Amino acid sequence: MNENITKRNDLLAQTVIKGLRSRNMNGYYAKDREEALKIALSLIPEGSKVTMGGGMSVHEIGLSDAMKEGNYDFIDRDAIEDKRAAMLAAYDADVYLASANAITNDGVMINIDGNANRVSALAQGPKKVVLIVGMNKVCSDVDGAMKRARNVAAPINAQRFGLSTPCSKTGACMNCKSPDTICCQILITRYSRHADRIHVILVNDTLGF
């Protein structure tokens, strides 16, 4: 990571963490992917029932592999034939792992979902939620975060899944009602009623989409 970008991220992360704390959520800052993995593991007790959404950032820091290889009751939905059962198991998990499509300077998170399993688990169900968020996803305000989620994250994910949506062809949101749309549910997380439930690990790196 460029030294000047790192300096900027160091300062910006503290602003985001302050915003998260004001919203009853816990924020952490990792200098790199290795430190992010260490922080995440410190938040997940051994023996915990753990599952996750489709967050690429969780894979990129090695957290999903650590769950498979460690002493955890990890529900790997990619390895389970009954996808619905795997998704439903998330609501009773001790820890849910995911990322965010975007986060504002003052700690508001935006997430867009097609099947709603990820956004619904973020909103309620798992006892603890651990989010891995690259500093590339930090936006100045909710409007900017929404634009990022719809015009950056959604088109890339539609392309990744091979979906036939307008955004997969144009690279930008067309506000479609395509049968393949992944912008079905939009969750704005502005406050956590339950203290110590939501933990956001900001990473000095470009992670996810």
Steps between C-alpha positions, in 0.01 A plus 500: 500500500634845406634688804287808434186291460583319824534830688164612368341166589647508852332834567173425322461168680503674838216725383297199384569314827382803699183502293443129556539541875241778499266247335557229764728299272865406550765605251860381454777593258746253350818613325481203263319173430707303750410735784135494391500121530650517850238751615219293353622181669522683833127571468400139427530258795604145413205264479271774370234420242609717208360567155527773241347683207667526163757761606814480286689701762457216751671265256768751404642540852499121552221501759279240330798261474580560867143405591523178297836403643451612860297380797171650388158367408517661157198471271652524153207574272718442192548140611137433597258378234192639678573873460176603668586301813844658506353848472242436773772370731651847498222640716595274791877540461729631768696700244410618149777610265441746216612826346322821404436641156582846633547691826487872569754717680268505801433127515179435303512178295324422174440144384307381195381142459318279254374216720504714818673228703800725565318822582245323718777329700678831542180654632400224741576144603869419556628591846805676355575645157860552383540711187823523301506831310779632279566873515407515131136476611497815714280778357432854615127460563199269459430625148856421394486163674176413324648599166804287566290198595281530191759610242813317614413200718179393328626499137817311594306242698246461218789435261664263749185291524440508125165676535317660211435843647539838328778595743702191407506632144539874564701497825255737668165472675203536265244476783374183335225255586677213327417148629874469569532824696706474817377837627188355663557603860698800622604519866617822665664422834510828689488374860524173691252465784711217644841599634799284398303327224643669190878514456652674197863435412628769262799383298771715341457320168275471199264214578186366335294699254 
